[in-house]
Amino acid sequence: MIVQENNIISYETTDITPEVASQWLMKNIANRKPSKAKVRKLAIDLKEQNWVANADAVRFNKNDVLIDGQHRLMAVIESGVTIKNALVARGLSEKAYITIDDGIPRKMHQFLAHANLGSERRQKVLAYLMATMCSIEKEGSLAGIKHHKQITKSQMNKWIKLHETEAVDAVIKSYIAQDAIPFGNPSTGTTSWAVAIYLASQLHGDDVVDGFLAGLINGNENPEDPRNVLRHWMIKQNSDHDKNKQRSLRKNLTAFNKCFNSYVLKQDMKRIRLSKNEALPELVARQS
């Protein structure tokens, strides 16, 4: 128990069941508008048993009004999962509300310094790759790429523990390509290519991907070699003065996959055709 500004602040640990959460939310009368996306992510972590206690309390002020924890309580109800031994603080000053969540939220890329990528920008690319791959694996196809923002930090952390070496390698190779042939917006370029390189390496192995990238970076005398076609597409994109025409992440990935598939199938191609709203092309399987 702590006495502060004539308020008696008490702390306890208790299990938050869906029934308890419903009761406490009835005291949620002066809080900010909840985020459905945040509730959904917390509910996923609860369902998948990824919940980690971090001593962040559910807080009530001296009038027994809930001032912090609404998203956790809604997630308990949505998931139907009880949070065990949750910390609860009661009796806080009414002024405490304006100090809650006043810090800078930690983003996933800030937890990736151990990957030794050399820059925060590269850590951001790795974090995007992690979220995208979790989403693709959950969906079972490239269509899952559009749901990457729904992936939780816990899901990403599980994924990177299994695939860190390959994922870091894909990020490094995407920057090698970017440095050799700058293409459009480096942000969307390296990010989409990290995803493409990772997927291609998983399906065809490093030797095939390295051969594709070597031809892309160095070029050759065959103008219809898929690597040359992609190389010239990238150069043209980079030289386009109308920045509004820079290719999106989705189109970069589409272009890579089309050219990589032709390379694997040993087929020449004249140009990259991108149709509006076309589905992302899946990578072809290894040829025997």
TINUDO-630939 format. One record per atom (N, C-alpha, C): residue in one letter; atom name; x, y, z. Coordinates in steps of 0.001 Angstrom, whole numbers, plus 500000, padded with zeros to 6 digits. Example, Ala and Ser with C-alpha at 12.3 -4.5 7.8 and 13.67 -1.06 7.14 Angstrom:
! residues 2
  res  atom      xx      yy      zz
    A     N  513190  494310  507800
    A    CA  512300  495500  507800
    A     C  513200  496700  507800
    S     N  512850  497750  507080
    S    CA  513670  498940  507140
    S     C  512900  500030  507870
END
This chain:
! residues 288
  res  atom      xx      yy      zz
    M     N  500845  498799  500000
    M    CA  500000  500000  500000
    M     C  500875  501244  500000
    I     N  500497  502233  499205
    I    CA  501245  503478  499099
    I     C  500287  504640  499304
    V     N  500704  505640  500081
    V    CA  499907  506845  500259
    V     C  500499  507953  499401
    Q     N  499703  508523  498510
    Q    CA  500186  509566  497601
    Q     C  499075  510581  497384
    E     N  499371  511857  497676
    E    CA  498383  512926  497533
    E     C  497079  512570  498258
    N     N  497237  512037  499469
    N    CA  496090  511647  500296
    N     C  495289  510489  499697
    N     N  495815  509865  498631
    N    CA  495172  508676  498064
    N     C  495888  507436  498579
    I     N  495136  506439  498925
    I    CA  495734  505164  499321
    I     C  495753  504260  498090
    I     N  496947  504003  497584
    I    CA  497110  503182  496384
    I     C  497431  501758  496813
    S     N  496635  500823  496348
    S    CA  496847  499413  496694
    S     C  497105  498594  495441
    Y     N  497828  497500  495632
    Y    CA  498154  496597  494530
    Y     C  497760  495175  494906
    E     N  497296  494430  493940
    E    CA  496954  493031  494164
    E     C  497160  492267  492860
    T     N  497257  490965  492964
    T    CA  497250  490124  491766
    T     C  496000  489267  491804
    T     N  495383  489119  490658
    T    CA  494150  488345  490586
    T     C  493991  487780  489185
    D     N  493163  486754  489038
    D    CA  492868  486187  487724
    D     C  491766  487014  487068
    I     N  492004  487408  485821
    I    CA  490981  488158  485084
    I     C  490273  487186  484139
    T     N  489113  486741  484549
    T    CA  488287  485861  483723
    T     C  487425  486724  482803
    P     N  486800  486132  481790
    P    CA  485886  486916  480944
    P     C  484778  487587  481758
    E     N  484307  486917  482820
    E    CA  483251  487495  483656
    E     C  483767  488710  484422
    V     N  484977  488588  484994
    V    CA  485582  489715  485713
    V     C  485829  490869  484754
    A     N  486335  490562  483559
    A    CA  486609  491603  482570
    A     C  485338  492374  482223
    S     N  484237  491658  482063
    S    CA  482955  492307  481746
    S     C  482533  493247  482873
    Q     N  482713  492813  484102
    Q    CA  482343  493652  485243
    Q     C  483203  494903  485310
    W     N  484492  494738  485108
    W    CA  485399  495888  485185
    W     C  485164  496872  484044
    L     N  484797  496366  482888
    L    CA  484551  497267  481757
    L     C  483317  498142  481986
    M     N  482454  497766  482891
    M    CA  481322  498618  483227
    M     C  481789  499894  483932
    K     N  483023  499869  484423
    K    CA  483613  501034  485082
    K     C  484491  501839  484117
    N     N  484432  501467  482850
    N    CA  485244  502124  481810
    N     C  484453  503293  481231
    I     N  484318  504360  482000
    I    CA  483401  505447  481622
    I     C  484109  506715  481167
    A     N  485444  506743  481241
    A    CA  486138  507987  480888
    A     C  487458  507698  480190
    N     N  487428  506706  479326
    N    CA  488658  506269  478662
    N     C  488630  506665  477189
    R     N  489760  506494  476528
    R    CA  489834  506766  475097
    R     C  489077  505698  474319
    K     N  488802  505982  473049
    K    CA  488126  505017  472195
    K     C  489042  503821  471965
    P     N  488552  502604  472199
    P    CA  489416  501429  472029
    P     C  489725  501145  470567
    S     N  490865  500490  470364
    S    CA  491282  500080  469019
    S     C  490911  498617  468805
    K     N  490060  498355  467817
    K    CA  489672  496975  467512
    K     C  490878  496144  467092
    A     N  491800  496771  466351
    A    CA  492994  496052  465898
    A     C  493857  495642  467086
    K     N  493993  496530  468068
    K    CA  494793  496217  469251
    K     C  494151  495086  470047
    V     N  492837  495146  470216
    V    CA  492124  494085  470933
    V     C  492316  492748  470215
    R     N  492220  492774  468888
    R    CA  492368  491546  468099
    R     C  493758  490934  468295
    K     N  494797  491765  468282
    K    CA  496159  491258  468456
    K     C  496360  490659  469840
    L     N  495850  491332  470870
    L    CA  495988  490813  472228
    L     C  495222  489494  472376
    A     N  494039  489417  471752
    A    CA  493242  488189  471810
    A     C  493975  487032  471136
    I     N  494666  487322  470032
    I    CA  495443  486285  469340
    I     C  496540  485757  470256
    D     N  497253  486658  470926
    D    CA  498316  486227  471836
    D     C  497757  485369  472975
    L     N  496597  485733  473475
    L    CA  495977  484929  474534
    L     C  495588  483545  474033
    K     N  494957  483493  472860
    K    CA  494522  482208  472302
    K     C  495707  481299  471988
    E     N  496791  481901  471495
    E    CA  497954  481112  471094
    E     C  498941  480903  472236
    Q     N  498520  481276  473443
    Q    CA  499342  481110  474648
    Q     C  500678  481836  474537
    N     N  500641  483009  473907
    N    CA  501834  483844  473786
    N     C  501850  484980  474803
    W     N  500855  484994  475684
    W    CA  500758  486096  476637
    W     C  501925  486044  477622
    V     N  502577  487188  477828
    V    CA  503700  487287  478754
    V     C  503397  488369  479780
    A     N  503398  488001  481060
    A    CA  503164  488986  482120
    A     C  504369  489929  482211
    N     N  504119  491235  482232
    N    CA  505219  492205  482299
    N     C  505027  493233  483415
    A     N  504146  492916  484370
    A    CA  503886  493776  485531
    A     C  503203  495085  485161
    D     N  502630  495152  483967
    D    CA  501845  496325  483584
    D     C  500449  496148  484175
    A     N  500044  497056  485070
    A    CA  498823  496858  485846
    A     C  497569  497331  485123
    V     N  496451  496700  485468
    V    CA  495131  497262  485164
    V     C  494884  498291  486253
    R     N  494513  499512  485870
    R    CA  494489  500606  486842
    R     C  493086  501192  487036
    F     N  492765  501456  488300
    F    CA  491527  502140  488669
    F     C  491884  503379  489492
    N     N  491145  504467  489297
    N    CA  491422  505648  490113
    N     C  490683  505564  491446
    K     N  490799  506608  492250
    K    CA  490235  506590  493603
    K     C  488707  506517  493593
    N     N  488090  506814  492437
    N    CA  486637  506715  492307
    N     C  486203  505365  491733
    D     N  487160  504435  491653
    D    CA  486921  503087  491116
    D     C  486550  503110  489633
    V     N  487087  504103  488920
    V    CA  486898  504197  487471
    V     C  488116  503568  486783
    L     N  487861  502704  485800
    L    CA  488951  502079  485040
    L     C  489656  503139  484196
    I     N  490964  503295  484389
    I    CA  491701  504297  483609
    I     C  492778  503675  482726
    D     N  493033  502375  482885
    D    CA  494019  501712  482018
    D     C  493764  500214  482027
    G     N  493745  499611  480829
    G    CA  493579  498166  480724
    G     C  492384  497727  479909
    Q     N  491675  498684  479279
    Q    CA  490463  498307  478552
    Q     C  490746  497333  477411
    H     N  491870  497506  476717
    H    CA  492172  496609  475599
    H     C  492434  495188  476091
    R     N  493134  495064  477216
    R    CA  493385  493733  477780
    R     C  492079  493059  478213
    L     N  491208  493833  478829
    L    CA  489943  493267  479290
    L     C  489070  492837  478109
    M     N  489035  493652  477051
    M    CA  488257  493294  475867
    M     C  488838  492063  475183
    A     N  490182  491937  475219
    A    CA  490841  490772  474618
    A     C  490505  489493  475388
    V     N  490397  489605  476695
    V    CA  490009  488450  477516
    V     C  488615  487981  477112
    I     N  487708  488939  476927
    I    CA  486340  488590  476531
    I     C  486323  487995  475128
    E     N  487041  488618  474202
    E    CA  487035  488136  472818
    E     C  487657  486751  472701
    S     N  488711  486498  473456
    S    CA  489412  485207  473355
    S     C  488799  484136  474247
    G     N  488128  484577  475312
    G    CA  487603  483610  476268
    G     C  488678  483017  477165
    V     N  489877  483616  477166
    V    CA  491022  483108  477928
    V     C  491262  483984  479157
    T     N  491503  483361  480291
    T    CA  491754  484079  481536
    T     C  493210  484498  481650
    I     N  493464  485729  482073
    I    CA  494820  486175  482393
    I     C  495070  485837  483857
    K     N  496045  484986  484106
    K    CA  496354  484545  485461
    K     C  497254  485551  486175
    N     N  496988  485757  487457
    N    CA  497845  486580  488323
    N     C  498142  487950  487731
    A     N  497108  488603  487235
    A    CA  497274  489946  486671
    A     C  497447  490959  487796
    L     N  498303  491928  487559
    L    CA  498529  492987  488538
    L     C  497444  494045  488399
    V     N  496870  494464  489521
    V    CA  495806  495461  489525
    V     C  496176  496558  490522
    A     N  496077  497802  490100
    A    CA  496348  498951  490977
    A     C  495050  499715  491193
    R     N  494771  500087  492447
    R    CA  493546  500814  492785
    R     C  493874  502049  493617
    G     N  492987  503051  493521
    G    CA  493131  504245  494343
    G     C  494013  505326  493748
    L     N  494299  505244  492451
    L    CA  495169  506240  491819
    L     C  494483  507599  491737
    S     N  495291  508632  491728
    S    CA  494778  509988  491565
    S     C  494117  510134  490202
    E     N  493138  511022  490120
    E    CA  492502  511293  488829
    E     C  493513  511875  487837
    K     N  494562  512509  488359
    K    CA  495596  513080  487491
    K     C  496446  512000  486824
    A     N  496420  510788  487379
    A    CA  497275  509720  486846
    A     C  496931  509376  485407
    Y     N  495672  509583  485035
    Y    CA  495227  509192  483687
    Y     C  496048  509847  482581
    I     N  496415  511129  482778
    I    CA  497123  511843  481709
    I     C  498580  511415  481590
    T     N  499070  510612  482545
    T    CA  500465  510156  482466
    T     C  500588  508757  481887
    I     N  499466  508064  481703
    I    CA  499493  506674  481229
    I     C  499782  506631  479726
    D     N  500593  505652  479315
    D    CA  500974  505485  477901
    D     C  501659  506730  477358
    D     N  502402  507423  478230
    D    CA  503052  508669  477817
    D     C  504456  508431  477281
    G     N  504926  507196  477380
    G    CA  506255  506886  476862
    G     C  506222  506586  475375
    I     N  507381  506292  474808
    I    CA  507471  505963  473382
    I     C  507339  504447  473225
    P     N  506304  503979  472518
    P    CA  506134  502524  472355
    P     C  507333  501903  471637
    R     N  507736  500731  472086
    R    CA  508825  500024  471414
    R     C  508269  499285  470200
    K     N  508907  499502  469058
    K    CA  508496  498805  467845
    K     C  509357  497552  467663
    M     N  508837  496618  466864
    M    CA  509492  495324  466757
    M     C  510933  495437  466280
    H     N  511210  496332  465357
    H    CA  512577  496404  464819
    H     C  513587  496807  465881
    Q     N  513110  497471  466952
    Q    CA  514018  497903  468004
    Q     C  514463  496752  468899
    F     N  513844  495594  468746
    F    CA  514248  494409  469497
    F     C  515219  493550  468695
    L     N  515639  494035  467509
    L    CA  516407  493178  466600
    L     C  517871  493582  466465
    A     N  518388  494324  467445
    A    CA  519792  494754  467371
    A     C  520731  493551  467349
    H     N  520306  492441  467957
    H    CA  521150  491245  468012
    H     C  521419  490665  466633
    A     N  520622  491047  465632
    A    CA  520792  490499  464283
    A     C  522030  491052  463585
    N     N  522628  492125  464161
    N    CA  523874  492700  463637
    N     C  523771  493103  462169
    L     N  522667  493762  461825
    L    CA  522479  494214  460446
    L     C  523142  495564  460176
    G     N  523558  496244  461217
    G    CA  524349  497461  461016
    G     C  523581  498760  460995
    S     N  522253  498717  460891
    S    CA  521478  499957  460885
    S     C  520044  499681  461306
    E     N  519397  500706  461835
    E    CA  518000  500562  462231
    E     C  517112  500352  461022
    R     N  517483  500966  459897
    R    CA  516692  500796  458671
    R     C  516649  499328  458263
    R     N  517772  498650  458343
    R    CA  517804  497231  457981
    R     C  517007  496396  458983
    Q     N  517023  496806  460237
    Q    CA  516213  496113  461238
    Q     C  514724  496269  460925
    K     N  514332  497434  460382
    K    CA  512935  497645  459991
    K     C  512551  496712  458845
    V     N  513465  496524  457907
    V    CA  513203  495617  456787
    V     C  513044  494185  457313
    L     N  513900  493793  458258
    L    CA  513796  492463  458843
    L     C  512466  492295  459578
    A     N  512046  493320  460307
    A    CA  510772  493252  461032
    A     C  509607  493098  460058
    Y     N  509665  493823  458934
    Y    CA  508607  493687  457932
    Y     C  508609  492278  457342
    L     N  509796  491766  457057
    L    CA  509904  490402  456524
    L     C  509288  489400  457501
    M     N  509564  489565  458784
    M    CA  509020  488670  459800
    M     C  507492  488694  459798
    A     N  506919  489908  459814
    A    CA  505463  490033  459846
    A     C  504836  489470  458575
    T     N  505467  489753  457443
    T    CA  504935  489285  456162
    T     C  504966  487766  456071
    M     N  506067  487162  456492
    M    CA  506169  485705  456411
    M     C  505186  485029  457373
    C     N  505002  485603  458555
    C    CA  504001  485052  459477
    C     C  502626  485082  458825
    S     N  502332  486188  458151
    S    CA  501031  486353  457513
    S     C  500867  485397  456333
    I     N  501910  485261  455519
    I    CA  501861  484345  454375
    I     C  501694  482902  454833
    E     N  502439  482517  455862
    E    CA  502356  481143  456363
    E     C  500987  480865  456985
    K     N  500428  481869  457635
    K    CA  499107  481701  458240
    K     C  498031  481544  457165
    E     N  498170  482312  456069
    E    CA  497186  482291  454983
    E     C  497409  481102  454054
    G     N  498657  480673  453950
    G    CA  498978  479562  453062
    G     C  499253  479977  451634
    S     N  499349  481283  451398
    S    CA  499652  481789  450046
    S     C  500111  483236  450156
    L     N  500581  483782  449024
    L    CA  501032  485175  449013
    L     C  499897  486159  449279
    A     N  498664  485692  449159
    A    CA  497528  486572  449450
    A     C  497575  487074  450887
    G     N  498273  486334  451745
    G    CA  498368  486714  453146
    G     C  499175  487964  453386
    I     N  499905  488422  452369
    I    CA  500773  489582  452541
    I     C  499997  490824  452983
    K     N  498741  490915  452599
    K    CA  497954  492107  452922
    K     C  497520  492141  454385
    H     N  497721  491037  455104
    H    CA  497302  490984  456499
    H     C  498481  491102  457468
    H     N  499648  491548  456971
    H    CA  500842  491537  457815
    H     C  500720  492443  459045
    K     N  499876  493466  458971
    K    CA  499732  494375  460113
    K     C  498947  493748  461261
    Q     N  498332  492611  461011
    Q    CA  497569  491936  462056
    Q     C  498432  490972  462875
    I     N  499690  490826  462479
    I    CA  500580  489901  463171
    I     C  501093  490536  464465
    T     N  501149  489761  465536
    T    CA  501587  490280  466829
    T     C  503105  490139  466992
    K     N  503648  490877  467932
    K    CA  505082  490798  468218
    K     C  505462  489398  468687
    S     N  504584  488772  469449
    S    CA  504877  487423  469938
    S     C  504957  486424  468785
    Q     N  504063  486562  467809
    Q    CA  504103  485674  466638
    Q     C  505396  485890  465849
    M     N  505783  487158  465698
    M    CA  507010  487474  464975
    M     C  508232  486934  465720
    N     N  508217  487040  467026
    N    CA  509338  486565  467830
    N     C  509503  485056  467712
    K     N  508388  484335  467689
    K    CA  508445  482882  467500
    K     C  509037  482538  466144
    W     N  508617  483282  465115
    W    CA  509066  482993  463749
    W     C  510562  483231  463609
    I     N  511055  484361  464126
    I    CA  512470  484709  463913
    I     C  513388  483747  464653
    K     N  512938  483161  465742
    K    CA  513760  482191  466462
    K     C  514035  480953  465606
    L     N  513122  480666  464685
    L    CA  513272  479494  463817
    L     C  513987  479808  462508
    H     N  513938  481079  462080
    H    CA  514395  481404  460716
    H     C  515372  482582  460659
    E     N  516018  482908  461758
    E    CA  516824  484131  461796
    E     C  517946  484147  460763
    T     N  518693  483060  460646
    T    CA  519840  483035  459723
    T     C  519401  483307  458296
    E     N  518354  482603  457855
    E    CA  517875  482764  456472
    E     C  517264  484148  456257
    A     N  516560  484661  457270
    A    CA  515910  485965  457134
    A     C  516941  487096  457053
    V     N  517937  487038  457917
    V    CA  518996  488060  457894
    V     C  519736  488023  456559
    D     N  519998  486822  456055
    D    CA  520678  486663  454767
    D     C  519863  487311  453639
    A     N  518537  487144  453689
    A    CA  517669  487737  452658
    A     C  517719  489258  452713
    V     N  517746  489820  453909
    V    CA  517824  491274  454049
    V     C  519144  491793  453499
    I     N  520237  491124  453829
    I    CA  521554  491551  453345
    I     C  521610  491499  451816
    K     N  521092  490431  451226
    K    CA  521106  490302  449764
    K     C  520220  491357  449108
    S     N  519119  491721  449742
    S    CA  518257  492754  449159
    S     C  518982  494095  449125
    Y     N  519818  494358  450117
    Y    CA  520584  495610  450134
    Y     C  521729  495574  449133
    I     N  522298  494396  448911
    I    CA  523337  494276  447879
    I     C  522752  494633  446514
    A     N  521540  494120  446238
    A    CA  520870  494452  444972
    A     C  520546  495938  444902
    Q     N  520064  496501  445994
    Q    CA  519722  497921  446025
    Q     C  520956  498789  445788
    D     N  522084  498417  446405
    D    CA  523317  499199  446248
    D     C  523863  499105  444827
    A     N  523690  497924  444202
    A    CA  524216  497725  442849
    A     C  523336  498393  441809
    I     N  522034  498287  441974
    I    CA  521087  498873  441027
    I     C  519998  499584  441829
    P     N  520214  500841  442192
    P    CA  519188  501550  442964
    P     C  517858  501534  442220
    F     N  516804  501168  442904
    F    CA  515512  501090  442215
    F     C  514430  501784  443016
    G     N  513916  502847  442437
    G    CA  512774  503545  443024
    G     C  513008  503936  444462
    N     N  512002  503778  445277
    N    CA  512053  504102  446687
    N     C  512785  502991  447427
    P     N  513962  503266  448023
    P    CA  514698  502205  448719
    P     C  513868  501520  449789
    S     N  512928  502243  450381
    S    CA  512106  501670  451443
    S     C  511272  500504  450926
    T     N  510534  500730  449825
    T    CA  509709  499648  449281
    T     C  510556  498648  448509
    G     N  511639  499106  447887
    G    CA  512483  498214  447105
    G     C  513136  497137  447945
    T     N  513905  497525  448945
    T    CA  514609  496535  449762
    T     C  513641  495676  450562
    T     N  512535  496252  450989
    T    CA  511565  495488  451774
    T     C  510930  494386  450940
    S     N  510443  494736  449752
    S    CA  509801  493734  448900
    S     C  510804  492692  448425
    W     N  512023  493118  448173
    W    CA  513027  492171  447701
    W     C  513487  491233  448802
    A     N  513513  491697  450026
    A    CA  513859  490808  451133
    A     C  512848  489670  451218
    V     N  511570  490005  451059
    V    CA  510521  488978  451072
    V     C  510707  488031  449888
    A     N  510913  488592  448692
    A    CA  511056  487778  447480
    A     C  512264  486844  447579
    I     N  513386  487381  448034
    I    CA  514613  486581  448134
    I     C  514459  485478  449170
    Y     N  513825  485783  450280
    Y    CA  513614  484765  451303
    Y     C  512756  483628  450750
    L     N  511641  483966  450118
    L    CA  510744  482946  449578
    L     C  511439  482104  448510
    A     N  512176  482767  447623
    A    CA  512864  482050  446550
    A     C  513940  481126  447115
    S     N  514647  481577  448140
    S    CA  515702  480751  448744
    S     C  515123  479531  449430
    Q     N  513971  479704  450070
    Q    CA  513336  478570  450737
    Q     C  512878  477519  449739
    L     N  512451  477965  448561
    L    CA  511915  477040  447565
    L     C  512994  476439  446677
    H     N  514028  477230  446361
    H    CA  515018  476780  445375
    H     C  516447  476696  445910
    G     N  516696  477189  447085
    G    CA  518043  477130  447648
    G     C  518877  478355  447293
    D     N  519953  478543  448046
    D    CA  520798  479729  447889
    D     C  521510  479778  446541
    D     N  521933  478632  446017
    D    CA  522714  478638  444779
    D     C  521894  479210  443612
    V     N  520637  478784  443505
    V    CA  519787  479273  442414
    V     C  519534  480772  442568
    V     N  519214  481192  443790
    V    CA  518943  482609  444035
    V     C  520199  483449  443801
    D     N  521354  482963  444258
    D    CA  522603  483713  444065
    D     C  522930  483846  442580
    G     N  522641  482798  441802
    G    CA  522868  482875  440360
    G     C  521956  483900  439706
    F     N  520718  483949  440162
    F    CA  519764  484932  439641
    F     C  520224  486349  439979
    L     N  520625  486572  441220
    L    CA  521044  487907  441645
    L     C  522345  488342  440962
    A     N  523247  487395  440755
    A    CA  524509  487726  440078
    A     C  524246  488221  438654
    G     N  523359  487513  437934
    G    CA  523014  487935  436581
    G     C  522278  489258  436573
    L     N  521454  489480  437580
    L    CA  520725  490734  437691
    L     C  521684  491902  437899
    I     N  522632  491742  438792
    I    CA  523553  492829  439141
    I     C  524556  493093  438016
    N     N  525085  492024  437419
    N    CA  526151  492174  436426
    N     C  525645  492297  434989
    G     N  524448  491740  434714
    G    CA  523924  491774  433355
    G     C  524642  490797  432436
    N     N  524116  490644  431214
    N    CA  524770  489807  430207
    N     C  524321  490268  428829
    E     N  524722  489538  427799
    E    CA  524483  490002  426429
    E     C  523109  489641  425894
    N     N  522359  488826  426584
    N    CA  521034  488415  426103
    N     C  519965  489365  426634
    P     N  519401  490219  425784
    P    CA  518412  491192  426268
    P     C  517121  490552  426760
    E     N  516888  489279  426367
    E    CA  515658  488609  426790
    E     C  515870  487685  427988
    D     N  517070  487720  428546
    D    CA  517315  487005  429803
    D     C  516458  487678  430884
    P     N  515651  486921  431636
    P    CA  514774  487509  432647
    P     C  515515  488415  433627
    R     N  516782  488095  433904
    R    CA  517560  488933  434817
    R     C  517850  490294  434206
    N     N  518126  490311  432897
    N    CA  518342  491589  432214
    N     C  517056  492394  432130
    V     N  515944  491691  431881
    V    CA  514651  492373  431795
    V     C  514338  493061  433124
    L     N  514569  492345  434208
    L    CA  514314  492929  435529
    L     C  515308  494050  435827
    R     N  516535  493876  435426
    R    CA  517561  494902  435632
    R     C  517168  496216  434952
    H     N  516737  496124  433688
    H    CA  516358  497335  432954
    H     C  515075  497947  433524
    W     N  514173  497107  434003
    W    CA  512939  497608  434634
    W     C  513270  498416  435879
    M     N  514237  497905  436661
    M    CA  514657  498595  437876
    M     C  515331  499927  437550
    I     N  516201  499918  436546
    I    CA  516909  501143  436166
    I     C  515920  502196  435670
    K     N  514961  501769  434852
    K    CA  513960  502699  434338
    K     C  513123  503280  435482
    Q     N  512787  502416  436415
    Q    CA  512002  502886  437555
    Q     C  512759  503938  438342
    N     N  514042  503717  438521
    N    CA  514848  504638  439302
    N     C  515039  505970  438591
    S     N  515049  505940  437264
    S    CA  515276  507169  436509
    S     C  513998  507950  436237
    D     N  512858  507370  436610
    D    CA  511575  508030  436370
    D     C  511482  509277  437243
    H     N  511320  510410  436626
    H    CA  511289  511668  437386
    H     C  509976  511869  438113
    D     N  508936  511195  437673
    D    CA  507640  511322  438342
    D     C  507615  510344  439503
    K     N  507902  510853  440718
    K    CA  508013  509976  441880
    K     C  506705  509273  442205
    N     N  505600  509821  441714
    N    CA  504318  509163  441969
    N     C  504205  507838  441233
    K     N  505088  507629  440264
    K    CA  505040  506402  439481
    K     C  505952  505311  440049
    Q     N  506622  505617  441168
    Q    CA  507476  504598  441758
    Q     C  506635  503382  442126
    R     N  507174  502221  441843
    R    CA  506420  500996  442021
    R     C  506160  500713  443504
    S     N  505011  500191  443777
    S    CA  504663  499824  445135
    S     C  505384  498549  445529
    L     N  505356  498252  446812
    L    CA  505964  497028  447307
    L     C  505365  495818  446595
    R     N  504065  495821  446437
    R    CA  503383  494704  445795
    R     C  503848  494527  444346
    K     N  504020  495624  443620
    K    CA  504446  495521  442226
    K     C  505906  495105  442118
    N     N  506743  495545  443069
    N    CA  508127  495079  443074
    N     C  508181  493567  443245
    L     N  507364  493059  444154
    L    CA  507338  491617  444401
    L     C  506791  490859  443194
    T     N  505801  491429  442538
    T    CA  505237  490807  441336
    T     C  506284  490728  440231
    A     N  507011  491834  440026
    A    CA  508042  491863  438987
    A     C  509139  490837  439264
    F     N  509587  490775  440513
    F    CA  510633  489809  440875
    F     C  510157  488392  440612
    N     N  508977  488058  441098
    N    CA  508495  486679  440967
    N     C  508321  486261  439512
    K     N  507813  487176  438667
    K    CA  507632  486843  437250
    K     C  508976  486552  436588
    C     N  509965  487400  436871
    C    CA  511275  487205  436245
    C     C  512003  485984  436824
    F     N  511869  485792  438117
    F    CA  512513  484632  438744
    F     C  511906  483330  438224
    N     N  510600  483298  438053
    N    CA  509953  482106  437517
    N     C  510443  481794  436110
    S     N  510563  482819  435271
    S    CA  511069  482605  433904
    S     C  512505  482104  433937
    Y     N  513289  482632  434868
    Y    CA  514688  482206  435016
    Y     C  514751  480721  435396
    V     N  513952  480315  436355
    V    CA  513940  478921  436812
    V     C  513466  477992  435699
    L     N  512494  478451  434898
    L    CA  511951  477644  433802
    L     C  512796  477730  432539
    K     N  513884  478540  432622
    K    CA  514791  478731  431485
    K     C  514050  479295  430268
    Q     N  513206  480263  430521
    Q    CA  512433  480917  429465
    Q     C  512883  482364  429302
    D     N  513025  482795  428046
    D    CA  513311  484206  427786
    D     C  512027  485018  427961
    M     N  512171  486319  428142
    M    CA  511002  487192  428208
    M     C  511388  488555  427646
    K     N  510431  489224  427056
    K    CA  510708  490507  426418
    K     C  510507  491681  427374
    R     N  509487  491590  428217
    R    CA  509202  492695  429137
    R     C  508369  492187  430308
    I     N  508285  493016  431328
    I    CA  507466  492694  432498
    I     C  506094  493314  432298
    R     N  505081  492496  432301
    R    CA  503710  492992  432162
    R     C  503044  493009  433536
    L     N  502625  494172  433944
    L    CA  501948  494333  435231
    L     C  500525  494808  434975
    S     N  499575  493998  435375
    S    CA  498170  494349  435190
    S     C  497591  494862  436498
    K     N  496700  495814  436390
    K    CA  496073  496389  437571
    K     C  495272  495315  438311
    N     N  495480  495260  439624
    N    CA  494739  494344  440511
    N     C  495020  492862  440257
    E     N  496103  492545  439534
    E    CA  496407  491132  439322
    E     C  496888  490491  440624
    A     N  496639  489212  440760
    A    CA  497059  488488  441946
    A     C  498586  488329  441942
    L     N  499171  488330  443110
    L    CA  500601  488100  443208
    L     C  500946  486716  442681
    P     N  501874  486622  441744
    P    CA  502221  485301  441204
    P     C  503028  484480  442214
    E     N  502615  483259  442450
    E    CA  503368  482365  443323
    E     C  504642  481913  442597
    L     N  505669  481585  443327
    L    CA  506892  481075  442728
    L     C  506690  479635  442262
    V     N  507243  479322  441094
    V    CA  507123  477965  440573
    V     C  508040  477043  441364
    A     N  507698  475758  441398
    A    CA  508491  474774  442115
    A     C  509770  474474  441364
    R     N  510707  473902  442064
    R    CA  511990  473515  441462
    R     C  511764  472523  440325
    Q     N  512473  472759  439218
    Q    CA  512341  471876  438055
    Q     C  513332  470701  438172
    S     N  512850  469513  437848
    S    CA  513715  468310  437943
    S     C  514628  468223  436731
END
